[in-house]
């Protein structure tokens, strides 16, 4: 087939118009992506600024709360010393003193960064869970909370900062016990999923609205008595130091389930001595073979 000059000119013009339209569509799509990225960055910036403001407010509130809390503990100790040995109120005052000291320690840890680097050692995550459950056993009995415990016996030992990770587990358990109703249930489970160890702590207490779940890790972000979740923000940072993550969700009859994910492979590599350790490579371009 042959085309005359006018047909060729028309086809060329149509092709040019199609090219311009395609280029314009590509530019519009790129402009939409850039605008979406800009909005996402603005939201992240706003969230960061809000978190920084909440952090400053948290520090001021914690500093103001420590003095009256210390006064409460001091007066409780004084009254406790003056009570007779057979006085039934001694037991209640001991609970007041113990809980006041625990809260004071939690507040101090929330505003004071740890002075020393993490101290890792080989430990069983189930042993940490058992120790934490032993500490809250009194609360479970007193509040008639049913404990559903399922710890997998075939979990490998991990390289953990035992003191800080046990504090993380304790903080999550405290959060669960704060929200579960008397006679309710708390679930503690550990299992292995591929190259990860999962620890799940859930409760069937007050349900959180979906948009509020993400705020659980922000100190004093939730209104009313829910603002007491100081330890959860610290818990997330500690788990990150172990190469893991903390997630929260609602699942069926369990209103809130916290999942602590800890890697096994990285822990195992860090345990190997000398040259048996896996070599860390930070830049893939350095590993590429030369031409």
C-alpha positions as CSV (number, residue, x, y, z in Angstrom):
1,X,0.0,0.0,0.0
2,X,1.2,3.4,-0.9
3,X,0.1,6.7,0.8
4,X,0.1,10.1,-0.8
5,X,1.6,13.1,0.8
6,X,-1.6,14.3,2.3
7,X,-2.3,10.9,4.0
8,X,1.2,10.7,5.3
9,X,0.9,14.2,6.8
10,X,-2.5,13.3,8.4
11,X,-1.1,10.1,9.8
12,X,2.0,11.9,11.1
13,X,-0.2,14.6,12.8
14,X,-2.4,11.9,14.4
15,X,0.7,10.0,15.6
16,X,2.0,13.3,17.1
17,X,-1.2,14.0,18.8
18,X,-1.3,10.4,20.2
19,X,2.2,10.9,21.5
20,X,1.4,14.2,23.1
21,X,-1.7,12.6,24.7
22,X,0.3,9.7,26.1
23,X,3.0,12.0,27.3
24,X,0.4,14.2,29.0
25,X,-1.3,11.2,30.6
26,X,2.1,10.0,31.9
27,X,2.8,13.5,33.3
28,X,-0.6,13.6,34.9
29,X,0.0,10.2,36.5
30,X,3.4,11.3,37.8
31,X,1.9,14.5,39.1
32,X,-0.7,12.5,41.0
33,X,1.9,10.3,42.5
34,X,4.0,13.3,43.5
35,X,0.9,14.9,45.1
36,X,0.1,11.8,46.9
37,X,3.6,11.5,48.2
38,X,3.5,15.1,49.3
39,X,0.3,14.5,51.3
40,X,1.8,11.4,52.8
41,X,4.9,13.3,53.9
42,X,2.8,16.1,55.4
43,X,0.8,13.5,57.3
44,X,4.0,11.9,58.6
45,X,5.4,15.3,59.5
46,X,2.2,16.2,61.3
47,X,2.2,12.9,63.2
48,X,5.9,13.4,64.1
49,X,5.2,16.8,65.4
50,X,2.2,15.6,67.4
51,X,4.3,12.8,68.8
52,X,7.1,15.2,69.8
53,X,4.6,17.5,71.5
54,X,3.0,14.5,73.3
55,X,6.5,13.4,74.4
56,X,7.3,16.7,75.9
57,X,3.9,16.8,77.7
58,X,4.5,13.2,78.9
59,X,7.8,14.2,80.5
60,X,6.3,17.1,82.3
61,X,3.4,15.1,83.5
62,X,5.6,12.2,84.7
63,X,7.9,14.7,86.6
64,X,4.9,16.2,88.3
65,X,3.4,12.9,89.2
66,X,6.5,11.4,90.8
67,X,6.5,13.7,93.8
68,X,2.9,13.0,95.0
69,X,3.4,9.3,94.3
70,X,6.5,9.3,96.5
71,X,4.5,11.0,99.2
72,X,1.8,8.4,99.0
73,X,4.3,5.6,99.4
74,X,6.1,7.3,102.3
75,X,2.9,7.9,104.3
76,X,1.8,4.3,103.5
77,X,5.1,3.0,104.9
78,X,4.7,5.1,108.0
79,X,1.2,3.9,108.7
80,X,2.3,0.3,108.0
81,X,5.0,0.5,110.6
82,X,2.6,1.7,113.3
83,X,0.0,-1.1,112.7
84,X,-0.1,-4.2,114.8
85,X,1.2,-7.5,113.3
86,X,-2.3,-9.0,113.4
87,X,-4.0,-5.9,111.9
88,X,-5.9,-7.0,108.7
89,X,-5.1,-3.6,107.1
90,X,-1.4,-4.4,106.9
91,X,-2.0,-6.5,103.8
92,X,-3.8,-3.7,102.0
93,X,-1.0,-1.2,102.8
94,X,1.6,-3.6,101.6
95,X,-0.2,-3.8,98.2
96,X,-0.4,0.1,98.2
97,X,3.3,0.4,98.9
98,X,4.3,-2.3,96.4
99,X,2.2,-0.8,93.6
100,X,3.3,2.7,94.3
101,X,6.9,1.7,94.0
102,X,6.2,-0.2,90.8
103,X,4.5,2.8,89.2
104,X,7.3,5.1,90.4
105,X,9.9,2.8,88.8
106,X,7.9,2.7,85.5
107,X,7.7,6.5,85.5
108,X,11.4,6.8,86.0
109,X,12.2,4.4,83.2
110,X,9.8,6.2,80.9
111,X,11.6,9.6,81.1
112,X,15.2,8.4,81.7
113,X,16.9,6.7,78.7
114,X,18.9,3.5,79.7
115,X,22.5,4.6,80.4
116,X,24.1,1.3,79.3
117,X,23.9,-0.5,75.9
118,X,21.9,-3.7,75.8
119,X,23.4,-6.7,77.5
120,X,22.6,-9.7,75.4
121,X,22.8,-13.3,76.5
122,X,21.4,-16.7,75.5
123,X,18.0,-17.1,77.2
124,X,14.7,-18.9,76.7
125,X,11.8,-16.7,76.0
126,X,9.5,-19.1,77.8
127,X,11.5,-18.6,81.0
128,X,10.9,-14.9,80.7
129,X,7.2,-15.4,80.2
130,X,7.0,-17.7,83.2
131,X,8.9,-15.2,85.4
132,X,6.6,-12.4,84.3
133,X,3.5,-14.4,84.9
134,X,4.8,-15.3,88.4
135,X,5.0,-11.6,89.2
136,X,1.3,-11.0,88.2
137,X,0.0,-14.2,89.7
138,X,-1.4,-12.3,92.7
139,X,-3.3,-9.9,90.5
140,X,-4.7,-12.7,88.5
141,X,-6.0,-14.5,91.7
142,X,-7.3,-11.3,93.3
143,X,-9.2,-10.2,90.3
144,X,-10.3,-13.8,89.4
145,X,-8.8,-13.5,85.9
146,X,-8.5,-16.7,84.0
147,X,-5.1,-17.3,82.5
148,X,-4.9,-19.3,79.2
149,X,-1.3,-20.2,78.8
150,X,0.2,-22.1,75.8
151,X,4.0,-22.0,75.6
152,X,5.6,-24.0,72.8
153,X,8.2,-26.4,74.2
154,X,10.4,-26.5,71.0
155,X,11.4,-22.9,70.9
156,X,15.2,-22.3,70.4
157,X,17.1,-20.1,72.8
158,X,17.6,-16.5,71.7
159,X,20.1,-13.8,72.2
160,X,18.2,-11.4,74.4
161,X,18.6,-8.5,76.8
162,X,16.8,-10.4,79.5
163,X,16.2,-7.5,81.9
164,X,14.7,-5.1,79.3
165,X,12.7,-7.8,77.4
166,X,11.2,-9.1,80.6
167,X,10.3,-5.5,81.4
168,X,8.6,-5.4,78.0
169,X,6.6,-8.5,78.7
170,X,5.7,-7.1,82.1
171,X,4.5,-3.8,80.6
172,X,2.3,-5.6,78.1
173,X,0.8,-7.8,80.8
174,X,0.1,-4.8,83.0
175,X,-1.7,-3.2,80.0
176,X,-3.8,-6.3,79.6
177,X,-4.6,-6.5,83.3
178,X,-5.6,-2.8,83.4
179,X,-8.3,-3.4,80.8
180,X,-9.6,-6.9,81.6
181,X,-12.7,-7.1,83.7
182,X,-12.8,-9.1,87.0
183,X,-13.6,-12.7,85.9
184,X,-12.2,-12.1,82.4
185,X,-9.5,-13.9,80.5
186,X,-5.9,-13.2,79.6
187,X,-4.1,-15.3,76.9
188,X,-0.3,-15.8,76.8
189,X,1.1,-17.9,73.9
190,X,4.5,-18.5,72.4
191,X,5.2,-20.4,69.1
192,X,7.6,-20.6,66.2
193,X,6.6,-19.4,62.8
194,X,9.3,-20.1,60.2
195,X,12.4,-18.1,61.3
196,X,10.6,-16.1,64.0
197,X,9.4,-16.6,67.6
198,X,6.0,-15.1,68.2
199,X,4.7,-14.1,71.7
200,X,1.1,-13.2,71.9
201,X,-0.6,-11.6,74.9
202,X,-4.3,-10.9,74.6
203,X,-7.3,-10.1,76.7
204,X,-11.0,-9.9,76.4
205,X,-11.5,-6.6,78.3
206,X,-12.6,-3.3,76.9
207,X,-12.5,-3.2,73.2
208,X,-10.5,-0.4,71.5
209,X,-11.9,1.4,68.5
210,X,-10.0,0.6,65.3
211,X,-8.5,4.1,64.9
212,X,-7.3,4.1,68.5
213,X,-5.2,0.9,68.3
214,X,-2.3,2.7,66.8
215,X,-2.3,5.3,69.6
216,X,-1.6,2.6,72.2
217,X,2.1,3.0,71.7
218,X,2.0,6.8,72.2
219,X,2.4,7.9,75.9
220,X,-0.7,9.7,77.2
221,X,-2.3,9.6,73.8
222,X,-5.5,8.0,74.9
223,X,-8.1,9.9,77.0
224,X,-8.9,9.2,80.6
225,X,-7.4,6.3,82.4
226,X,-6.3,4.8,79.1
227,X,-3.5,7.3,79.0
228,X,-1.5,5.2,81.5
229,X,0.1,3.1,78.8
230,X,3.6,4.6,79.4
231,X,5.4,1.3,79.1
232,X,4.2,0.4,75.6
233,X,6.2,3.1,73.8
234,X,9.3,1.8,75.6
235,X,8.4,-1.8,74.8
236,X,8.3,-1.1,71.1
237,X,11.8,0.5,71.2
238,X,13.3,-2.4,73.1
239,X,11.8,-5.0,70.7
240,X,13.2,-3.0,67.8
241,X,16.6,-3.2,69.4
242,X,16.3,-7.0,69.2
243,X,15.5,-6.8,65.5
244,X,11.8,-7.5,66.0
245,X,8.5,-5.7,66.1
246,X,5.4,-5.2,68.1
247,X,1.9,-5.4,66.6
248,X,-1.6,-5.0,68.0
249,X,-4.9,-6.1,66.7
250,X,-8.4,-7.3,67.6
251,X,-9.3,-10.9,66.9
252,X,-12.7,-12.4,67.5
253,X,-13.5,-12.7,71.2
254,X,-10.1,-11.1,72.1
255,X,-10.5,-7.4,72.1
256,X,-6.7,-6.7,72.0
257,X,-3.9,-9.0,71.1
258,X,-0.2,-7.8,71.3
259,X,2.2,-9.8,69.2
260,X,6.0,-9.6,69.9
261,X,8.0,-11.0,66.9
262,X,11.6,-11.9,67.5
263,X,13.9,-13.2,64.7
264,X,15.6,-16.5,65.2
265,X,18.2,-16.5,62.3
266,X,19.8,-13.2,63.4
267,X,19.9,-14.3,67.0
268,X,21.6,-17.6,65.9
269,X,24.2,-15.8,63.8
270,X,25.1,-13.4,66.6
271,X,25.7,-16.4,68.9
272,X,28.3,-18.0,66.6
273,X,31.9,-17.3,67.6
274,X,34.6,-15.7,65.4
275,X,34.6,-16.4,61.7
276,X,31.4,-18.5,61.9
277,X,29.3,-15.4,62.2
278,X,27.4,-14.2,59.2
279,X,29.2,-11.3,57.5
280,X,27.1,-8.1,57.6
281,X,27.1,-6.4,54.2
282,X,25.6,-2.9,54.3
283,X,25.8,-2.0,50.6
284,X,24.7,-4.4,47.8
285,X,26.6,-2.4,45.3
286,X,29.9,-3.4,47.0
287,X,28.9,-7.1,46.5
288,X,28.3,-6.8,42.8
289,X,31.0,-8.4,40.7
290,X,33.1,-6.1,38.7
291,X,32.7,-6.1,34.9
